Amino acid sequence: MPRLTLPIFMAAALSVHTTWAADPFVGAWKLDPARTQLTDQMKVERAGPNRFTFELGAGPETIVTDGSDQPGYGGTTLAVSVLGPDAWKVVRKKGGRMLLTADWRLSQDGNTLTDDFTSIGSDGSQSKVKYVYARTAGDSGFTGTWESTSEKVDSVFVIRFQPDQADGLALTYPSGVTKDMRFDGKDHLPAGANATEGAAFSARRLGAGDIELTDKYQGKVVATERLTLSADGKTLTQTVSAPGKRRPNVLVYVRQ
């Protein structure tokens, strides 16, 4: 899951009716940072004087790096401030509300990019990850192709499942975005103030403790999520794969 589109994925609250307790997914699940493996890939290309195209996972976004809010994907705005030759600040908003901030720093040799990334939920809660990227293409400044080589999750967040419809489930991420899973193979829209315009998803059960979600943006598949329970029902593994990425994100949760 590209982390600069990460607000597509984050949280709120929940109440569970006891008659639905048979579904093994129902409940709250807390991230285990020690067992979580996040990766990311991004590209920055020059598009003119003080103008760049950012490929952060959901399609190209071309803006002027003057710190102003400019139209981005899914009804969001993107702003990039140049703080110096080796420092940029990236901010994404929706409806004027901040969704994320990312502080980028280049190493002295220009081949390593450090990103202090913060995702902000609809309730104001923050999830922090520190990424370290290696340059895989390009030779000057922030322009080029970058792939994360390590990451440190500095925040612990919770995802929640509750019953929905007859045999469905509602999955709420830490951003407040909820996916009402119908398991009918059809596309449905995510709900919540932070939901991305143009986003859709479909869900299917692969087994009692195994769910597959397909995430789309403007009709194009951008990620596949596999949610798998351990045999004892105490651990949930979320594996997120995206087209063009060599490695998936693997997030491990423990039942609360």
C-alpha positions in Angstrom: 0.0 0.0 0.0 1.7 3.2 -1.0 1.9 5.2 2.2 1.1 8.6 0.7 -2.2 7.1 -0.3 -2.4 5.5 3.0 -5.5 7.5 4.3 -7.5 5.3 2.0 -6.9 2.7 4.7 -7.4 4.2 8.4 -10.3 4.4 11.8 -13.2 4.9 14.3 -15.2 3.1 16.9 -17.3 -0.1 17.2 -20.0 -2.0 19.1 -20.5 -5.7 18.5 -23.8 -7.6 19.1 -23.2 -10.9 20.8 -25.3 -12.8 18.3 -22.7 -12.2 15.6 -19.8 -13.4 17.7 -19.6 -16.6 15.6 -17.8 -14.7 12.8 -14.1 -15.0 13.7 -13.2 -11.6 12.3 -15.5 -9.6 14.5 -13.7 -7.5 17.1 -10.8 -5.0 17.4 -7.3 -5.8 16.2 -4.2 -4.0 17.3 -1.2 -3.6 15.0 2.0 -5.4 16.1 4.8 -3.2 14.8 7.5 -5.8 15.6 6.0 -8.2 13.0 4.8 -5.6 10.5 6.8 -5.2 7.3 6.0 -2.1 5.2 7.6 -1.3 1.8 7.0 1.6 -0.6 7.9 2.7 -4.1 7.5 6.2 -5.6 8.7 8.3 -8.5 9.3 12.1 -8.9 9.8 13.6 -12.4 10.5 17.2 -13.4 7.7 18.7 -15.5 9.0 22.2 -15.8 10.4 25.1 -13.7 9.5 24.4 -10.1 7.0 21.8 -11.4 7.1 18.1 -10.8 5.0 15.0 -11.4 4.6 12.7 -8.4 3.7 9.0 -8.8 2.8 7.9 -5.3 0.6 4.9 -6.0 -2.8 6.1 -7.4 -1.7 7.7 -10.6 0.4 10.8 -11.6 -0.1 14.1 -9.9 1.6 17.2 -11.4 1.9 20.3 -9.2 4.1 23.4 -8.6 6.2 23.0 -5.5 5.3 26.3 -4.0 3.6 25.0 -0.9 0.1 25.8 -2.1 -2.8 23.3 -2.0 -3.3 22.0 -5.6 -5.8 19.4 -7.0 -4.6 15.8 -6.4 -6.2 12.3 -6.7 -9.6 11.4 -5.3 -10.8 14.9 -4.3 -7.7 15.6 -2.3 -5.2 18.4 -2.5 -1.4 18.0 -2.6 1.1 20.6 -1.5 4.9 20.4 -1.6 7.1 23.0 0.1 10.8 23.3 -0.8 12.6 23.9 2.5 16.0 23.6 0.9 18.0 21.6 -1.7 17.8 18.6 0.6 14.4 19.1 2.4 10.8 19.0 1.1 7.5 18.9 3.1 4.6 17.1 1.6 1.0 17.7 2.8 -2.2 16.1 1.6 -5.7 17.4 2.6 -9.3 16.7 1.8 -11.9 19.4 2.3 -9.3 21.5 4.0 -8.7 18.8 6.6 -5.1 17.5 6.8 -4.8 13.8 5.9 -1.1 13.3 6.1 2.3 15.1 6.3 5.6 13.8 5.1 9.0 15.4 5.8 11.5 14.3 3.1 15.3 14.6 3.7 18.1 13.7 1.2 21.4 12.3 2.3 24.6 14.2 1.5 25.3 12.0 -1.5 21.7 12.3 -2.7 21.1 8.5 -2.9 19.1 8.1 0.3 15.7 9.7 1.1 14.4 9.7 4.7 10.6 10.3 5.1 9.0 11.1 8.5 5.4 10.2 7.5 2.3 11.0 9.6 -1.2 9.9 8.7 -4.0 11.7 10.5 -7.4 10.1 11.2 -10.7 11.8 11.1 -10.7 11.9 14.9 -7.3 13.7 14.9 -5.3 10.6 15.9 -1.9 10.2 14.3 0.0 7.1 12.9 3.7 7.6 12.3 6.1 5.7 10.2 9.7 6.5 9.4 10.8 5.3 5.9 14.2 5.1 4.4 14.4 5.0 0.6 17.2 4.1 -1.8 17.5 5.7 -5.2 16.9 3.2 -8.0 16.9 5.7 -10.9 17.8 9.4 -11.4 20.9 11.2 -10.2 19.9 14.6 -9.0 17.9 16.0 -6.0 14.5 14.4 -5.3 13.8 13.5 -8.9 14.1 9.8 -9.6 12.6 6.5 -8.6 12.8 5.5 -4.9 12.2 2.2 -3.1 12.0 1.9 0.7 14.8 -0.2 2.2 13.6 0.0 5.9 10.8 1.4 8.0 10.0 2.0 11.6 6.4 2.0 12.7 6.3 4.5 15.6 2.5 4.3 16.2 0.1 1.5 17.0 -3.3 1.6 15.5 -6.5 -0.6 15.6 -8.7 -1.9 12.8 -12.2 -3.1 13.7 -14.7 -5.5 12.2 -18.4 -5.5 13.0 -21.4 -7.3 11.5 -23.0 -5.8 8.5 -26.0 -6.9 6.4 -26.9 -10.6 6.5 -23.5 -12.3 6.3 -21.4 -9.2 5.6 -18.7 -7.4 7.7 -17.9 -3.8 8.1 -14.1 -3.1 8.3 -13.1 0.2 9.7 -9.5 1.5 9.3 -7.7 4.1 11.5 -8.5 6.9 9.1 -12.2 6.5 9.7 -12.8 4.9 6.3 -15.2 1.9 6.4 -15.6 -0.9 3.9 -19.0 -2.6 4.1 -18.1 -6.0 2.7 -21.0 -7.9 1.0 -18.9 -10.8 -0.4 -20.8 -10.7 -3.6 -17.8 -9.9 -5.9 -19.3 -6.6 -6.9 -17.8 -3.1 -6.6 -18.9 -1.0 -3.6 -17.9 2.4 -2.4 -16.0 3.0 0.9 -17.6 5.3 3.4 -16.3 8.0 5.7 -15.1 11.6 5.6 -11.6 10.4 4.5 -12.9 8.1 1.7 -11.3 8.7 -1.6 -13.4 10.0 -4.4 -13.3 7.5 -7.3 -12.3 4.6 -5.0 -14.2 1.3 -5.0 -13.6 -2.2 -3.6 -15.0 -5.8 -3.9 -14.7 -8.6 -1.4 -14.9 -12.3 -1.4 -14.5 -15.0 1.3 -11.8 -17.6 0.5 -12.6 -19.5 3.7 -13.9 -18.9 7.2 -10.8 -17.1 8.2 -9.7 -15.8 4.9 -10.9 -12.7 3.0 -9.7 -11.1 -0.2 -10.4 -7.4 -1.0 -9.7 -5.8 -4.4 -9.2 -2.0 -4.2 -9.8 0.2 -7.3 -9.3 3.8 -8.2 -11.2 5.1 -11.2 -11.9 1.6 -12.3 -8.2 0.5 -12.1 -7.0 -2.1 -9.6 -4.5 -0.4 -7.3 -4.2 -3.0 -4.5 -5.2 -6.4 -3.3 -5.7 -7.1 0.4 -5.6 -10.6 1.9 -6.9 -10.8 5.4 -6.0 -14.1 7.1 -6.6 -15.4 10.6 -4.3 -17.7 12.4 -5.5 -21.2 13.4 -6.1 -20.1 17.0 -8.0 -16.9 15.9 -5.6 -14.6 17.9 -3.6 -13.1 15.0 -4.7 -11.4 11.8 -2.3 -10.9 8.9 -3.1 -8.3 6.3 -1.1 -8.7 3.1 -1.4 -5.8 0.7 0.0 -6.2 -2.9 0.0 -3.5 -5.6 0.7 -3.7 -9.3 4.3 -3.0 -10.1 5.6 -3.5 -6.6 8.1 -6.2 -6.0 7.1 -6.8 -2.4 3.8 -6.6 -0.5 3.1 -4.8 2.7 2.5 -7.3 5.5 0.7 -6.0 8.6 0.2 -8.2 11.6 -2.5 -7.6 14.3 -3.3 -9.2 17.6 -6.9 -9.6 18.9 -7.9 -7.1 21.6 
